[in-house]
């Protein structure tokens, strides 16, 4: 049987219909919640947003993407965070602080000593606050994840990145931003 990946926990054929691949990814996630959503997406031939949408409701809070700038500016209060910026060619991870915001043409800029990031906000379509077990040690991670109009991750900001359970102060900071920008139900 040809499969989409050698590490699939739930095997499925390459040409399986999308709903079956989504279901296989969901079942795989239930077997091991520490799996990276980007890896699950690749293994099952899905957009990462489709994997985010299968996570349990208690792990994902949709935020108001129209408030993208206020959300990003709120990260300055978090001090040091772990930022993951990925595209089809690779992944860049940085540890630093948000701040020194500006606009240049279509770009929204974050330019500090530790983070130099230039975003195209018109491409942002979704943002979520996510709590899930980390892929390295299964410790709870708290993050804000932005997705583009293609359903792929634009960038992710981790308030905690495993190693130990989130400290009460970090959890409170994450919850305050999550609650402030959560979509009304």
Contact map, one row per residue, 1 for C-alpha under 8 A:
11100000000010000000000000000000000000000000000000000000000000000000000000000000000000000000000000000000000000000000000000000000000000000000000000000000000000000000000000000000000000000
11110000000111000000000000000000000000000000000000000000000000000000000000000000000000000000000000000000000000000000000000000000000000000000000000000000000000000000000000000000000000000
11111100001111000000000000000000000000000000000000000000000000000000000000000000000000000000000000000000000000000000000000000000000000000000000000000000000000000000000000000000000000000
01111101000111000000000000000000000000000111100000000000000000000000000000000000000000000000000000000000000000000000000000000000000000000000000000000000000000000000000000000000000000000
00111111000000000000000000000000000000000111000000000000000000000000000000000000000000000000000000000000000000000000000000000000000000000000000000000000000000000000000000000000000000000
00111111000000000000000000000000000000000000000000000000000000000000000000000000000000000000000000000000000000000000000000000000000000000000000000000000000000000000000000000000000000000
00001111100000000000000000000000000000000010000000000000000000000000000000000000000000000000000000000000000000000000000000000000000000000000000000000000000000000000000000000000000000000
00011111111000000000000000010000000000000010000000000000000000000000000000000000000000000000000000000000000000000000000000000000000000000000000000000000000000000000000000000000000000000
00000011111000000000000000010010000000000000000000000000000000000000000000000000000000000000000000000000000000000000000000000000000000000000000000000000000000000000000000000000000000000
00000001111100000000000110110000000000000000000000000000000000000000000000000000000000000000000000000000000000000000000000000000000000000000000000000000000000000000000000000000000000000
00100001111110000000000100000000000000000000000000000000000000000000000000000000000000000000000000000000000000000000000000000000000000000000000000000000000000000000000000000000000000000
01110000011111010000100100000000000000000001000000000000000000000000000000000000000000000000000000000000000000000000000000000000000000000000000000000000000000000000000000000000000000000
11110000001111110000000000000000000000000000000000000000000000000000000000000000000000000000000000000000000000000000000000000000000000000000000000000000000000000000000000000000000000000
01110000000111110000000000000000000000000000000000000000000000000000000000000000000000000000000000000000000000000000000000000000000000000000000000000000000000000000000000000000000000000
00000000000011111000000000000000000000000000000000000000000000000000000000000000000000000000000000000000000000000000000000000000000000000000000000000000000000000000000000000000000000000
00000000000111111101100000000000000000000000000000000000000000000000000000000000000000000000000000000000000000000000000000000000000000000000000000000000000000000000000000000000000000000
00000000000000111111100000000000000000000000000000000000000000000000000000000000000000000000000000000000000000000000000000000000000000000000000000000000000000000000000000000000000000000
00000000000000011111110000000000000000000000010000000000000000000000000000000000000000000000000000000000000000000000000000000000000000000000000000000000000000000000000000000000000000000
00000000000000001111111000000000000000000000000000000000000000000000000000000000000000000000000000000000000000000000000000000000000000000000000000000000000000000000000000000000000000000
00000000000000011111111100000000000000000000000000000000000000000000000000000000000000000000000000000000000000000000000000000000000000000000000000000000000000000000000000000000000000000
00000000000100011111111110000000000000000001110000000000000000000000000000000000000000000000000000000000000000000000000000000000000000000000000000000000000000000000000000000000000000000
00000000000000000111111111000000000000000001010001100100000000000000000000000000000000000000000000000000000000000000000000000000000000000000000000000000000000000000000000000000000000000
00000000000000000011111111100000000000000000000000000000000000000000000000000000000000000000000000000000000000000000000000000000000000000000000000000000000000000000000000000000000000000
00000000011100000001111111110000000000000001000000000000000000000000000000000000000000000000000000000000000000000000000000000000000000000000000000000000000000000000000000000000000000000
00000000010000000000111111111000000000011001000000100000000000000000000000000000000000000000000000000000000000000000000000000000000000000000000000000000000000000000000000000000000000000
00000000000000000000011111111100000000000000000000100110000000000000000000000000000000000000000000000000000000000000000000000000000000000000000000000000000000000000000000000000000000000
00000000010000000000001111111110000000000000000000000000000000000000000000000000000000000000000000000000000000000000000000000000000000000000000000000000000000000000000000000000000000000
00000001110000000000000111111111000000000000000000000000000000000000000000000000000000000000000000000000000000000000000000000000000000000000000000000000000000000000000000000000000000000
00000000000000000000000011111111111000000000000000000010000000000000000000000000000000000000000000000000000000000000000000000000000000000000000000000000000000000000000000000000000000000
00000000000000000000000001111111100000000000000000000000000000000000000000000000000000000000000000000000000000000000000000000000000000000000000000000000000000000000000000000000000000000
00000000100000000000000000111111100000000000000000000000000000000000000000000000000000000000000000000000000000000000000000000000000000000000000000000000000000000000000000000000000000000
00000000000000000000000000011111111000000000000000000000000000000000000000000000000000000000000000000000000000000000000000000000000000000000000000000000000000000000000000000000000000000
00000000000000000000000000001111111000000000000000000000000000000000000000000000000000000000000000000000000000000000000000000000000110000000000000000000000000000000000000000000000000000
00000000000000000000000000001001111100000000000000000000000000000000000000000000000000000000000000000000000000000000000000000000000111111100000000000000000000000000000000000000000000000
00000000000000000000000000001001111110110000000000000000000000000000000000000000000000000000000000000000000000000000000000000000000001100000000000000000000000000000000000000000000000000
00000000000000000000000000000000011111110000000000000000000000000000000000000000000000000000000000000000000000000000000000000000000001100000000000000000000000000000000000000000000000000
00000000000000000000000000000000001111111000000100110000000000000000000000000000000000000000000000000000000000000000000000000000000000000000000000000000000000000000000000000000000000000
00000000000000000000000000000000000111111100000100000000000000000000000000000000000000000000000000000000000000000000000000000000000000000000000000000000000000000000000000000000000000000
00000000000000000000000000000000001111111110000000000000000000000000000000000000000000000000000000000000000000000000000000000000000000000000000000000000000000000000000000000000000000000
00000000000000000000000010000000001111111111010100100000000000000000000000000000000000000000000000000000000000000000000000000000000000000000000000000000000000000000000000000000000000000
00000000000000000000000010000000000011111111111101100000000000000000000000000000000000000000000000000000000000000000000000000000000000000000000000000000000000000000000000000000000000000
00011000000000000000000000000000000001111111111000000000000000000000000000000000000000000000000000000000000000000000000000000000000000000000000000000000000000000000000000000000000000000
00011011000000000000000000000000000000111111110000000000000000000000000000000000000000000000000000000000000000000000000000000000000000000000000000000000000000000000000000000000000000000
00011000000100000000110110000000000000011111110000000000000000000000000000000000000000000000000000000000000000000000000000000000000000000000000000000000000000000000000000000000000000000
00010000000000000000100000000000000000001111111000000000000000000000000000000000000000000000000000000000000000000000000000000000000000000000000000000000000000000000000000000000000000000
00000000000000000100110000000000000000011111111101100000000000000000000000000000000000000000000000000000000000000000000000000000000000000000000000000000000000000000000000000000000000000
00000000000000000000000000000000000000001100111111100000000000000000000000000000000000000000000000000000000000000000000000000000000000000000000000000111000000000000000000000000000000000
00000000000000000000000000000000000011011000011111110000000000000000000000000000000000000000000000000000000000000000000000000000000000000000000000000011100000000000000000000000000000000
00000000000000000000000000000000000000000000001111111000000000000000000000000000000000000000000000000000000000000000000000000000000000000000000000100011100000000000000000000000000000000
00000000000000000000010000000000000000001000011111111100000000000000000000000000000000000000000000000000000000000000000000000000000000000000000000000010000000000000000000000000000000000
00000000000000000000010011000000000010011000011111111110000000000000000000000000000000000000000000000000000000000000000000000000000000000000000000000000000000000000000000000000000000000
00000000000000000000000000000000000010000000000111111110000100000000000000000000000000000000000000000000000000000000000000000000000000000000000000000000000000000000000000000000000000000
00000000000000000000000000000000000000000000000011111110000000000000000000000000000000000000000000000000000000000000000000000000000000000000000000000000000000000000000000000000000000000
00000000000000000000010001000000000000000000000001111111000000000000000000000000000000000000000000000000000000000000000000000000000000000000000000000000000000000000000000000000000000000
00000000000000000000000001001000000000000000000000111111101100000000000000000000000000000000000000000000000000000000000000000000000000000000000000000000000000000000000000000000000000000
00000000000000000000000000000000000000000000000000000111111100000000000000000000000000000000000000000000000000000000000000000000000000000000000000000000000000000000000000000000000000000
00000000000000000000000000000000000000000000000000000011111110000000000000000000000000000000000000000000000000000000000000000000000000000000000000000000000000000000000000000000000000000
00000000000000000000000000000000000000000000000000000001111110000000000000000000000000000000000000000000000000000000000000000000000000000000000000000000000000000000000000000000000000000
00000000000000000000000000000000000000000000000000000011111110000000000000000000000000000000000000000000000000000000000000000000011100000000000000000000000000000000000000000000000000000
00000000000000000000000000000000000000000000000000010011111111000000000000000000000000000000000000000000000000000000000000000001111000000000000000000000000000000000000000000000000000000
00000000000000000000000000000000000000000000000000000000111111100000000000000000000000000000000000000000000000000000000000000001110000000000000000000000000000000000000000000000010001100
00000000000000000000000000000000000000000000000000000000000111110000000000000000000000000000000000000000000000000000000000000111100000000000000000000000000000000000000000000000000001100
00000000000000000000000000000000000000000000000000000000000011111000000000000000000000000000000000000000000000000000000000000111100000000000000000000000000000000000000000000000010011100
00000000000000000000000000000000000000000000000000000000000001111111000000000000000000000000000000000000000000000000000000000110000000000000000000000000000000000000000000000000000011100
00000000000000000000000000000000000000000000000000000000000000111111000000000000000000000000000000000000000000000000000000011110000000000000000000000000000000000000000000000000000000000
00000000000000000000000000000000000000000000000000000000000000011111000000000000000000000000000000000000000000000000000000000000000000000000000000000000000000000000000000000000000000000
00000000000000000000000000000000000000000000000000000000000000011111111000000000000000000000000000000000000000000000000000000000000000000000000000000000000000000000000000000000000010000
00000000000000000000000000000000000000000000000000000000000000011111111100000000000000000000000000000000000000000000000010000010000000000000000000000000000000000000000000000000000000000
00000000000000000000000000000000000000000000000000000000000000000011111110000000000000000000000000000000000000000000000000000000000000000000000000000000000000000000000000000000000000000
00000000000000000000000000000000000000000000000000000000000000000011111111000000000000000000000000000000000000000000000000000000000000000000000000000000000000000000000000000000000000000
00000000000000000000000000000000000000000000000000000000000000000011111111100000000000000000000000000000000000000000000000000000000000000000000000000000000000000000000000000000100010000
00000000000000000000000000000000000000000000000000000000000000000001111111110000000000000000000001000000000000000000000000000000000000000000000000000000000000000000000000000000000000000
00000000000000000000000000000000000000000000000000000000000000000000111111110000000000000000000001101000000000000000000000000000000000000000000000000000000000000000000000000000000000000
00000000000000000000000000000000000000000000000000000000000000000000011111111100000000000000000000000000000000000000000000000000000000000000000000000000000000000000000000000000100000000
00000000000000000000000000000000000000000000000000000000000000000000001111111110000000000000000011000000000000000000000000000000000000000000000000000000000000000000000000000000000000000
00000000000000000000000000000000000000000000000000000000000000000000000111111110000000000000000011100000000000000000000000000000000000000000000000000000000000000000000000000000000000000
00000000000000000000000000000000000000000000000000000000000000000000000001111110000000000000000000000000000000000000000000000000000000000000000000000000000000000000000000000000000000000
00000000000000000000000000000000000000000000000000000000000000000000000001111111100000000000000010000000000000000000000000000000000000000000000000000000000000100000000001001000000000000
00000000000000000000000000000000000000000000000000000000000000000000000000111111100000000000000111000000000000000000000000000000000000000000000000000000000000000000000000000000000000000
00000000000000000000000000000000000000000000000000000000000000000000000000000111110000000000001111000000000000000000000000000000000000000000000000000000000000100000000000000000000000000
00000000000000000000000000000000000000000000000000000000000000000000000000000111111000000000001110000000000000000000000000000000000000000000000000000000000011110000000000000000000000000
00000000000000000000000000000000000000000000000000000000000000000000000000000001111100000000111100000000000000000000000000000000000000000000000000000000000011111000000000000000000000000
00000000000000000000000000000000000000000000000000000000000000000000000000000000111110000000111100000000000000000000000000000000000000000000000000000000001111000000000000000000000000000
00000000000000000000000000000000000000000000000000000000000000000000000000000000011111000011110000000000000000000000000000000000000000000000000000000000001111000000000000000000000000000
00000000000000000000000000000000000000000000000000000000000000000000000000000000001111100011100000000000000000000000000000000000000000000000000000000000111100000000000000000000000000000
00000000000000000000000000000000000000000000000000000000000000000000000000000000000111111111000000000000000000000000000000000000000000000000000000000000111000000000000000000000000000000
00000000000000000000000000000000000000000000000000000000000000000000000000000000000011111110000000000000000000000000000000000000000000000000000000000000110000000000000000000000000000000
00000000000000000000000000000000000000000000000000000000000000000000000000000000000001111100000000000000000000000000000000000000000000000000000000000000000000000000000000000000000000000
00000000000000000000000000000000000000000000000000000000000000000000000000000000000001111110000000000000000000000000000000000000000000000000000000000000000000000000000000000000000000000
00000000000000000000000000000000000000000000000000000000000000000000000000000000000001111111000000000000000000000000000000000000000000000000000000000000000000000000000000000000000000000
00000000000000000000000000000000000000000000000000000000000000000000000000000000000111101111100000000000000000000000000000000000000000000000000000000000000000000000000000000000000000000
00000000000000000000000000000000000000000000000000000000000000000000000000000000000111000111110000000000000000000000000000000000000000000000000000000000000000000000000000000000000000000
00000000000000000000000000000000000000000000000000000000000000000000000000000000011110000011111000000000000000000000000000000000000000000000000000000000000000000000000000000000000000000
00000000000000000000000000000000000000000000000000000000000000000000000000000000011100000001111100000000000000000110000000000000000000000000000000000000000000000000000000000000000000000
00000000000000000000000000000000000000000000000000000000000000000000000000000001111000000000111110000000000000000110000000000000000000000000000000000000000000000000000000000000000000000
00000000000000000000000000000000000000000000000000000000000000000000000000000011111000000000011111000000000000000110000000000000000000000000000000000000000000000000000000000000000000000
00000000000000000000000000000000000000000000000000000000000000000000000000110111100000000000001111100000000000010110000000000000000000000000000000000000000000000000000000000000000000000
00000000000000000000000000000000000000000000000000000000000000000000000110110011000000000000000111110000000001110010000000000000000000000000000000000000000000000000000000000000000000000
00000000000000000000000000000000000000000000000000000000000000000000000010010000000000000000000011111000000001110000000000000000000000000000000000000000000000000000000000000000000000000
00000000000000000000000000000000000000000000000000000000000000000000000000000000000000000000000001111100000011110000000000000000000000000000000000000000000000000000000000000000000000000
00000000000000000000000000000000000000000000000000000000000000000000000010000000000000000000000000111110000111100000000000000000000000000000000000000000000000000000000000000000000000000
00000000000000000000000000000000000000000000000000000000000000000000000000000000000000000000000000011111000111000000000000000000000000000000000000000000000000000000000000000000000000000
00000000000000000000000000000000000000000000000000000000000000000000000000000000000000000000000000001111111110000000000000000000000000000000000000000000000000000000000000000000000000000
00000000000000000000000000000000000000000000000000000000000000000000000000000000000000000000000000000111111110000000000000000000000000000000000000000000000000000000000000000000000000000
00000000000000000000000000000000000000000000000000000000000000000000000000000000000000000000000000000011111000000000000000000000000000000000000000000000000000000000000000000000000000000
00000000000000000000000000000000000000000000000000000000000000000000000000000000000000000000000000000011111100000000000111000000000000000000000000000000000000000000000000000000000000000
00000000000000000000000000000000000000000000000000000000000000000000000000000000000000000000000000000011111110000000011110000000000000000000000000000000000000000000000000000000000000000
00000000000000000000000000000000000000000000000000000000000000000000000000000000000000000000000000001111011111000000011110000000000000000000000000000000000000000000000000000000000000000
00000000000000000000000000000000000000000000000000000000000000000000000000000000000000000000000000011111001111100001111000000000000000000000000000000000000000000000000000000000000000000
00000000000000000000000000000000000000000000000000000000000000000000000000000000000000000000000001111100000111110011110000000000000000000000000000000000000000000000000000000000000000000
00000000000000000000000000000000000000000000000000000000000000000000000000000000000000000000000001111000000011111111100000000000000000000000000000000000000000000000000000000000000000000
00000000000000000000000000000000000000000000000000000000000000000000000000000000000000000000000011110000000001111111000000000000000000000000000000000000000000000000000000000000000000000
00000000000000000000000000000000000000000000000000000000000000000000000000000000000000000000000000000000000000111111000000000000000000000000000000000000000000000000000000000000000000000
00000000000000000000000000000000000000000000000000000000000000000000000000000000000000000000011110000000000000111111000000000000000000000000000000000000000000000000000000000000000000000
00000000000000000000000000000000000000000000000000000000000000000000000000000000000000000000011111000000000001111111100000000000000000000000000000000000000000000000000000000000000000000
00000000000000000000000000000000000000000000000000000000000000000000000000000000000000000000000000000000000011111111110000000000000000000000000000000000000000000000000000000000000000000
00000000000000000000000000000000000000000000000000000000000000000000000000000000000000000000000000000000000011100011111000000000000000000000000000000000000000000000000000000000000000000
00000000000000000000000000000000000000000000000000000000000000000000000000000000000000000000000000000000001111000001111100000000000000000000000000000000000000000000000000000000000000000
00000000000000000000000000000000000000000000000000000000000000000000000000000000000000000000000000000000001110000000111110000000000000000000000000000000000000000000000000000000000000000
00000000000000000000000000000000000000000000000000000000000000000000000000000000000000000000000000000000011100000000011111110000000000000000000000000000000000000000000000000000000000000
00000000000000000000000000000000000000000000000000000000000000000001000000000000000000000000000000000000011100000000001111110000000000000000000000000000000000000000000000000000000000000
00000000000000000000000000000000000000000000000000000000000000000000000000000000000000000000000000000000010000000000000111110000000000000000000000000000000000000000000000000000000000000
00000000000000000000000000000000000000000000000000000000000000000000000000000000000000000000000000000000000000000000000111111000000000000000000000011000000000000000000000000000000000000
00000000000000000000000000000000000000000000000000000000000000001000000000000000000000000000000000000000000000000000000111111110000000000000000001111000010000000000000000000000000000000
00000000000000000000000000000000000000000000000000000000000000001000000000000000000000000000000000000000000000000000000000111110000000000000000001111010000000000000000000000000000000000
00000000000000000000000000000000000000000000000000000000000001111000000000000000000000000000000000000000000000000000000000011111000000000000000001111000000000000000000000000000000000000
00000000000000000000000000000000000000000000000000000000000001111001000000000000000000000000000000000000000000000000000000011111100000000000000111100000000000000000000000000000000000000
00000000000000000000000000000000000000000000000000000000000111100000000000000000000000000000000000000000000000000000000000000111110000000000000111000000000000000000000000000000000000000
00000000000000000000000000000000000000000000000000000000000111100000000000000000000000000000000000000000000000000000000000000011111000000000011110000000000000000000000000000000010000000
00000000000000000000000000000000000000000000000000000000001110000000000000000000000000000000000000000000000000000000000000000001111100000000111110000000000000000000000000000000000000000
00000000000000000000000000000000000000000000000000000000001100000000000000000000000000000000000000000000000000000000000000000000111110000001111000000000000000000000000000000000000000000
00000000000000000000000000000000110000000000000000000000001000000000000000000000000000000000000000000000000000000000000000000000011111000001110000000000000000000000000000000000000000000
00000000000000000000000000000000110000000000000000000000000000000000000000000000000000000000000000000000000000000000000000000000001111101111100000000000000000000100000000000000000000000
00000000000000000000000000000000011100000000000000000000000000000000000000000000000000000000000000000000000000000000000000000000000111111111100000000000000000001100000000000000000000000
00000000000000000000000000000000011100000000000000000000000000000000000000000000000000000000000000000000000000000000000000000000000011111100000000000000000000000000000000000000000000000
00000000000000000000000000000000010000000000000000000000000000000000000000000000000000000000000000000000000000000000000000000000000001111100000000000000000000000100000000000000000000000
00000000000000000000000000000000010000000000000000000000000000000000000000000000000000000000000000000000000000000000000000000000000011111110000000000000000000000110000000000000000000000
00000000000000000000000000000000010000000000000000000000000000000000000000000000000000000000000000000000000000000000000000000000000011111111000000000000000000000100000000000000000000000
00000000000000000000000000000000000000000000000000000000000000000000000000000000000000000000000000000000000000000000000000000000000011001111100000000000000000000111100000000000000000000
00000000000000000000000000000000000000000000000000000000000000000000000000000000000000000000000000000000000000000000000000000000001111000111110000000000000000011101110000000000000000000
00000000000000000000000000000000000000000000000000000000000000000000000000000000000000000000000000000000000000000000000000000000011111000011111000000000000001111100110000000000000000000
00000000000000000000000000000000000000000000000000000000000000000000000000000000000000000000000000000000000000000000000000000000111100000001111100000000000001111000010000100100000000000
00000000000000000000000000000000000000000000000000000000000000000000000000000000000000000000000000000000000000000000000000000000111000000000111110000000000111110000000000000100000000000
00000000000000000000000000000000000000000000000000000000000000000000000000000000000000000000000000000000000000000000000000000011110000000000011111000000000111100000000000000000000000000
00000000000000000000000000000000000000000000000000000000000000000000000000000000000000000000000000000000000000000000000000000011110000000000001111100000111110000000000000000000000000000
00000000000000000000000000000000000000000000000000000000000000000000000000000000000000000000000000000000000000000000000000011111000000000000000111110000111100000000000000000000000000000
00000000000000000000000000000000000000000000000010000000000000000000000000000000000000000000000000000000000000000000000000011110000000000000000011111111111000000000000000000000000000000
00000000000000000000000000000000000000000000000000000000000000000000000000000000000000000000000000000000000000000000000000111100000000000000000001111111110000000000000000000000000000000
00000000000000000000000000000000000000000000000000000000000000000000000000000000000000000000000000000000000000000000000000111100000000000000000000111111000000000000000000000000000000000
00000000000000000000000000000000000000000000001000000000000000000000000000000000000000000000000000000000000000000000000000000000000000000000000000111111000000000000000000000000000000000
00000000000000000000000000000000000000000000001111000000000000000000000000000000000000000000000000000000000000000000000000001000000000000000000000111111100000000000000000000000000000000
00000000000000000000000000000000000000000000001110000000000000000000000000000000000000000000000000000000000000000000000000000000000000000000000000111111110000000000000000000000000000000
00000000000000000000000000000000000000000000000110000000000000000000000000000000000011100000000000000000000000000000000000000000000000000000000011110011111100000000000000000000000000000
00000000000000000000000000000000000000000000000000000000000000000000000000000000000011100000000000000000000000000000000000010000000000000000000011110001111100000000000000000000000000000
00000000000000000000000000000000000000000000000000000000000000000000000000000000001111000000000000000000000000000000000000000000000000000000000011100000111110000000000000000000000000000
00000000000000000000000000000000000000000000000000000000000000000000000000000000001110000000000000000000000000000000000000000000000000000000001111000000111111000000000000000000000000000
00000000000000000000000000000000000000000000000000000000000000000000000000000000111100000000000000000000000000000000000000000000000000000000001110000000001111100000000000000000000000000
00000000000000000000000000000000000000000000000000000000000000000000000000000000111100000000000000000000000000000000000000000000000000000000111100000000000111111000000000000000000000000
00000000000000000000000000000000000000000000000000000000000000000000000000000101110000000000000000000000000000000000000000000000000000000000111100000000000011111000000001000100000000000
00000000000000000000000000000000000000000000000000000000000000000000000000000000110000000000000000000000000000000000000000000000000000000001111000000000000001111100010001000000000000000
00000000000000000000000000000000000000000000000000000000000000000000000000000000010000000000000000000000000000000000000000000000000001000001110000000000000001111110000000000000000000000
00000000000000000000000000000000000000000000000000000000000000000000000000000000000000000000000000000000000000000000000000000000000011011111100000000000000000011111110000000000000000000
00000000000000000000000000000000000000000000000000000000000000000000000000000000000000000000000000000000000000000000000000000000000000001010000000000000000000001111100000000000000000000
00000000000000000000000000000000000000000000000000000000000000000000000000000000000000000000000000000000000000000000000000000000000000000011000000000000000000000111110000000000000000000
00000000000000000000000000000000000000000000000000000000000000000000000000000000000000000000000000000000000000000000000000000000000000000011100000000000000000000111111000000000000000000
00000000000000000000000000000000000000000000000000000000000000000000000000000000000000000000000000000000000000000000000000000000000000000001110000000000000000010101111101100000000000000
00000000000000000000000000000000000000000000000000000000000000000000000000000000000000000000000000000000000000000000000000000000000000000000000000000000000000000000111111100000000000000
00000000000000000000000000000000000000000000000000000000000000000000000000000000000000000000000000000000000000000000000000000000000000000000000000000000000000000000011111110000000000000
00000000000000000000000000000000000000000000000000000000000000000000000000000000000000000000000000000000000000000000000000000000000000000000000000000000000000000000001111111000000000000
00000000000000000000000000000000000000000000000000000000000000000000000000000100000000000000000000000000000000000000000000000000000000000000000000000000000000110000011111111100000000000
00000000000000000000000000000000000000000000000000000000000000000000000000000000000000000000000000000000000000000000000000000000000000000000010000000000000000000000011111111110000000000
00000000000000000000000000000000000000000000000000000000000000000000000000000000000000000000000000000000000000000000000000000000000000000000000000000000000000000000000111111111000000000
00000000000000000000000000000000000000000000000000000000000000000000000000000100000000000000000000000000000000000000000000000000000000000000000000000000000000000000000011111111100000000
00000000000000000000000000000000000000000000000000000000000000000000000000000000000000000000000000000000000000000000000000000000000000000000011000000000000000100000000001111111110000000
00000000000000000000000000000000000000000000000000000000000000000000000000000000000000000000000000000000000000000000000000000000000000000000000000000000000000000000000000111111111000000
00000000000000000000000000000000000000000000000000000000000000000000000000000000000000000000000000000000000000000000000000000000000000000000000000000000000000000000000000011111111100000
00000000000000000000000000000000000000000000000000000000000000000000001001000000000000000000000000000000000000000000000000000000000000000000000000000000000000000000000000001111111110000
00000000000000000000000000000000000000000000000000000000000010100000000000000000000000000000000000000000000000000000000000000000100000000000000000000000000000000000000000000111111111000
00000000000000000000000000000000000000000000000000000000000000000000000000000000000000000000000000000000000000000000000000000000000000000000000000000000000000000000000000000011111111000
00000000000000000000000000000000000000000000000000000000000000000000000000000000000000000000000000000000000000000000000000000000000000000000000000000000000000000000000000000001111111000
00000000000000000000000000000000000000000000000000000000000000110010001000000000000000000000000000000000000000000000000000000000000000000000000000000000000000000000000000000000111111100
00000000000000000000000000000000000000000000000000000000000011110000000000000000000000000000000000000000000000000000000000000000000000000000000000000000000000000000000000000000011111110
00000000000000000000000000000000000000000000000000000000000011110000000000000000000000000000000000000000000000000000000000000000000000000000000000000000000000000000000000000000000011111
00000000000000000000000000000000000000000000000000000000000000000000000000000000000000000000000000000000000000000000000000000000000000000000000000000000000000000000000000000000000001111
00000000000000000000000000000000000000000000000000000000000000000000000000000000000000000000000000000000000000000000000000000000000000000000000000000000000000000000000000000000000000111
